[in-house]
Amino acid sequence: MTDLHKQIADLETEIDALSQAAEQCRKSMIVARLAIIAGVLLVGASLSGFIRTDALVLVIGIAATLAGIGLLGSSRGSLEHITGKIRASESRRDDVIDGMNIKTVQDG
């Protein structure tokens, strides 16, 4: 019985760690979206004449947009992978709990 409790505790620890990693991916996705928005706005403002431009401003805007797109795609892929691992760990935990043959106590 103690071995099963340890397995459950280990799975809970793994699920918590994966959940924290998933949250980091979500935060990275927010930063990536902000970089995309900032880059697009900078390029748009440069090309439309709202701000005085030189080549450096345009390159920074394009770089921010491309970096944001790359980070967003990477973070989204990582989040999907982590989410799958969380589901698998939860399923294993549920299987271990179901295998414990716990008796339910009924009010009588």
N, C-alpha and C positions, 0 to 999 in steps of 0.2 A: 504494500500500500504506500509506503514512504517513497518508493521509486516512482510511482505514478504521480505523487504530489510534486516531486522534484521535476519530472517531465513537464507538468502543467506550469510550474513556476518558471522553468526555462523558456517555455513557449510564450508565457506572458511577458517575460523580459525581452524576448526577441520581437514580439509584436509592438511593445513600447518603443524599442529602438527604431524599428521600421516606421512607426507612426511619426517619430521625430524627424526621420529622414524625409518622409513624405511632406511634412510641414515645411522643411527647408526647400524642397522642390517648389512648393506653392509660392513661397516668398521669392525664390529666384524667378519664377514666372511673372510675378508682379514687377520686379525690377526690369526684366526683359521687355515687358509691355511698355513700361515708362521710357526705356531707352529707344524703343521703336517710335513711340509718339514724339519724343524730343527730337530724334533724328529727322523724322518726316517733317515736323514743323520747322526745323532749322533749314532744311533743304527747300521747303516750300516758301518760307519767308525770304530766303536768299534769291530764289529764282523769280519771285514775284516783285522783288524790289522793296519789300518792307524793311529790310535791313541792308546796310551796306555790306557788300560781299567781296571776299577775295577767295582765292582757291582753297586756302586753309579752312575757312568756314564751311565751304561746300564739302570738302573731304571729311571733316569732322562729322557733319550731318549724315553723310553716306555711311561712314564707318559705324556710327552709333546705330543706325537702322539695321545694317547687316549684322553687327554684333548682337543686337537685340533679337533678331530673327534666329540666329544660331543658338543663343542661350535659351530662347523659348522652346525651340524644337528639342534641344537636349534635355531640358528640364521636364518637358512633357513626356518624353520617352522614358526618362528615369522614374517619373511619378507612376506611369502605367506599370512599369516593371515592379516597383516597390509595392504598389497596390495588389498586384497578383501574388507577391510573396506574403503579404499580410493575409490575404484570403486563404492561402494554402496553410499558413501557420494557425489561423483560427480554425480551419477545418481539422487539422491534426489535433489541436487542443480539444475540440469538441469530440473527436473520436476517442481520445484518451479518457475524457470525462464519462462518455457513454460506456466505455469498457470497464469502468470502476464498479458497475452493478450496485449503484447507490439505491437504497430502499427509500421510498417516500413515506413520510409520516402523515397519516391522515387524522383529521380531527374526528373524535368519536363521541 
